[in-house]
Amino acid sequence: MVAAPSTDLRIVADEDSSKRRQILEGARKVFMNLGFDGASMGEIARAAGVSKGTLYVYFADKSALFEAIVEEETLEQGKVRFNFDPERDVVTTLTEFGQAYIAMICRPGGGSAIRTVMAIAERMPEVGRRYYEHVLEQTISRLAAYLDAHVKRGELAIDDCQLAASQFMLMCQASLFLPFIFQAAPAPSSERIAQVVGNAVRIFLAGYQEKS
């Protein structure tokens, strides 16, 4: 007979997960306030409310801590599910995707992680590359596949769907993402996002919609 899982083991696992989250939250605050270079393991331990000894049990150094934070941000963005069902009409799909995408990257607090990744990518290119591949490139490729399906139906006239997908995403960011990421403006309102994305959809289809 197989023994039932130990309740004590589950408690230890829960505590371990909770402690790790506590450390990551403290590290995130320190990285956002001081940057990667200014952060120290001692400062992170204080912010997390743990001893340095406990901190080193979970993470070997601040590079490992930073990579774990980037991984969490990647997973957080990966939770957003964009509907690229090829049966959906183009206007509805592009509009809903554009609004959800901008709301995700311009969400309050979300810009800090992106800024930090951008700042450290030159020193830790593998971190920046992994973030790009797992978050941005996957989204571009999924949108490109959706566009390609409608090209094959004769609804769109696009030679390079990867390029077109990138263009649309950048048009949706216009006047919204850069002011937000450089802290020149707060997170945009849903009304402003809808306005900018609506314009992006119209411009995109003016260039790529098959003329009847």
Secondary structure, DSSP 8 states (H G I E B T S, - for coil): ------HHHHHHHHHHHHHHHHHHHHHHHHHHHHHHHH--HHHHHHHHTS-HHHHHHH-SSHHHHHHHHHHHHHHHHHT------TTS-HHHHHHHHHHHHHHHHTSTTHHHHHHHHHHHTTTSHHHHHHHIIIIIIHHHHHHHHHHHHHHHTTSB--S-HHHHHHHHHHHHHTTTHHHHHTTSS----HHHHHHHHHHHHHHHHHHHB---
